Amino acid sequence: MEIESRPWGMYEVLLDSPECKVKRITVAPDQRLSYQYHLKRSEVWTVIKGNLCIILDDERVFREPGETIKIPQGAKHRAWNLTDEIVQFIEVQTGESFDESDIVRIEDDYNRE
């Protein structure tokens, strides 16, 4: 299994197949991922721990454990932990490509491109 540290937390690849990629994403307290979109994939997020704030096409929504949200291909999105405990969600990617290079960042707290 592949585990990657990020400035906002970490992710662990649970499945990487030609049909989909599945990650467990952990967001540290008071951290957020970049505001971004993908050209070649869509995602479905299922929260498994904590209360996740999601910015989806400039609208703020919240999901709790067991709840899901669909991130369509091309939709601007960001995962944001507004709490003081870790938040975890499962991300299922489907589409043409699951490569990290398919991230188009609009805004990033860590000045990544």
Kinemage of the C-alpha trace (Angstrom):
@kinemage 1
@onewidth
@group {chain A} dominant
@subgroup {mainchain}
@vectorlist {calphas} color= white
{ca met a 1} P 0.000 0.000 0.000
{ca glu a 2} L 1.188 3.468 -0.908
{ca ile a 3} L 1.131 6.134 1.827
{ca glu a 4} L 1.848 9.773 0.991
{ca ser a 5} L 2.345 12.612 3.478
{ca arg a 6} L 1.000 16.020 2.496
{ca pro a 7} L 1.131 19.425 4.235
{ca trp a 8} L -2.566 19.045 5.146
{ca gly a 9} L -2.344 15.412 6.337
{ca met a 10} L -1.905 12.172 4.366
{ca tyr a 11} L -3.477 9.684 2.022
{ca glu a 12} L -3.213 5.937 1.655
{ca val a 13} L -3.966 4.152 -1.616
{ca leu a 14} L -6.227 1.184 -0.838
{ca leu a 15} L -6.836 0.070 -4.436
{ca asp a 16} L -5.253 1.064 -7.740
{ca ser a 17} L -6.812 -0.707 -10.730
{ca pro a 18} L -7.561 0.185 -14.359
{ca glu a 19} L -11.211 0.823 -13.386
{ca cys a 20} L -10.755 2.962 -10.265
{ca lys a 21} L -8.441 4.240 -7.553
{ca val a 22} L -9.478 4.223 -3.892
{ca lys a 23} L -7.785 6.324 -1.201
{ca arg a 24} L -8.258 6.848 2.520
{ca ile a 25} L -7.590 10.549 3.068
{ca thr a 26} L -6.791 11.998 6.495
{ca val a 27} L -7.083 15.767 6.939
{ca ala a 28} L -5.358 17.246 10.000
{ca pro a 29} L -7.219 19.703 12.259
{ca asp a 30} L -7.678 23.190 10.764
{ca gln a 31} L -6.160 22.123 7.415
{ca arg a 32} L -7.544 22.005 3.896
{ca leu a 33} L -6.610 20.589 0.530
{ca ser a 34} L -6.148 22.843 -2.484
{ca tyr a 35} L -9.188 24.201 -4.309
{ca gln a 36} L -8.914 22.203 -7.510
{ca tyr a 37} L -10.579 20.321 -10.329
{ca his a 38} L -9.802 17.319 -12.532
{ca leu a 39} L -10.051 16.999 -16.306
{ca lys a 40} L -9.979 13.190 -16.499
{ca arg a 41} L -11.794 11.850 -13.449
{ca ser a 42} L -14.726 12.180 -11.097
{ca glu a 43} L -14.735 11.253 -7.409
{ca val a 44} L -17.123 10.049 -4.720
{ca trp a 45} L -16.199 10.836 -1.118
{ca thr a 46} L -17.567 8.929 1.890
{ca val a 47} L -16.762 10.366 5.305
{ca ile a 48} L -15.656 7.732 7.827
{ca lys a 49} L -14.473 9.917 10.731
{ca gly a 50} L -15.264 13.454 11.840
{ca asn a 51} L -17.199 16.269 10.185
{ca leu a 52} L -15.924 17.267 6.743
{ca cys a 53} L -16.508 20.646 5.163
{ca ile a 54} L -16.522 20.503 1.366
{ca ile a 55} L -16.376 23.435 -1.007
{ca leu a 56} L -18.022 22.296 -4.245
{ca asp a 57} L -18.231 24.878 -7.041
{ca asp a 58} L -18.039 27.717 -4.462
{ca glu a 59} L -20.786 26.247 -2.236
{ca arg a 60} L -19.977 25.055 1.308
{ca val a 61} L -21.537 21.743 2.378
{ca phe a 62} L -20.890 19.364 5.279
{ca arg a 63} L -20.816 15.583 5.555
{ca glu a 64} L -20.641 13.337 8.641
{ca pro a 65} L -19.596 9.673 8.942
{ca gly a 66} L -21.547 7.487 6.526
{ca glu a 67} L -22.512 10.395 4.271
{ca thr a 68} L -21.227 10.819 0.720
{ca ile a 69} L -20.767 13.513 -1.889
{ca lys a 70} L -20.162 13.183 -5.627
{ca ile a 71} L -17.470 15.380 -7.202
{ca pro a 72} L -18.201 15.483 -10.962
{ca gln a 73} L -15.369 15.686 -13.479
{ca gly a 74} L -14.433 19.358 -13.912
{ca ala a 75} L -16.148 20.510 -10.690
{ca lys a 76} L -14.089 22.789 -8.439
{ca his a 77} L -13.712 21.223 -5.008
{ca arg a 78} L -11.842 21.293 -1.713
{ca ala a 79} L -11.885 19.174 1.458
{ca trp a 80} L -11.578 21.285 4.612
{ca asn a 81} L -11.293 20.220 8.239
{ca leu a 82} L -12.722 23.035 10.356
{ca thr a 83} L -12.550 20.968 13.558
{ca asp a 84} L -9.838 20.235 16.129
{ca glu a 85} L -9.814 16.469 15.428
{ca ile a 86} L -8.730 14.534 12.342
{ca val a 87} L -11.234 13.929 9.560
{ca gln a 88} L -11.052 10.883 7.299
{ca phe a 89} L -12.866 10.039 4.100
{ca ile a 90} L -12.693 7.392 1.404
{ca glu a 91} L -12.229 8.741 -2.115
{ca val a 92} L -13.228 6.581 -5.087
{ca gln a 93} L -11.906 7.904 -8.399
{ca thr a 94} L -13.342 6.826 -11.762
{ca gly a 95} L -12.560 8.059 -15.249
{ca glu a 96} L -9.734 8.115 -17.790
{ca ser a 97} L -6.771 8.810 -15.480
{ca phe a 98} L -6.018 8.603 -11.755
{ca asp a 99} L -2.617 10.255 -11.995
{ca glu a 100} L -1.744 13.044 -9.547
{ca ser a 101} L -0.872 15.221 -12.563
{ca asp a 102} L -4.639 15.517 -13.226
{ca ile a 103} L -4.917 18.119 -10.458
{ca val a 104} L -5.549 21.678 -11.631
{ca arg a 105} L -5.058 23.887 -8.575
{ca ile a 106} L -7.017 27.132 -8.326
{ca glu a 107} L -5.933 28.047 -4.786
{ca asp a 108} L -3.444 26.367 -2.449
{ca asp a 109} L -2.463 27.253 1.125
{ca tyr a 110} L 0.966 25.695 0.585
{ca asn a 111} L 1.889 27.458 -2.703
{ca arg a 112} L 1.935 24.245 -4.733
{ca glu a 113} L 1.282 24.389 -8.476
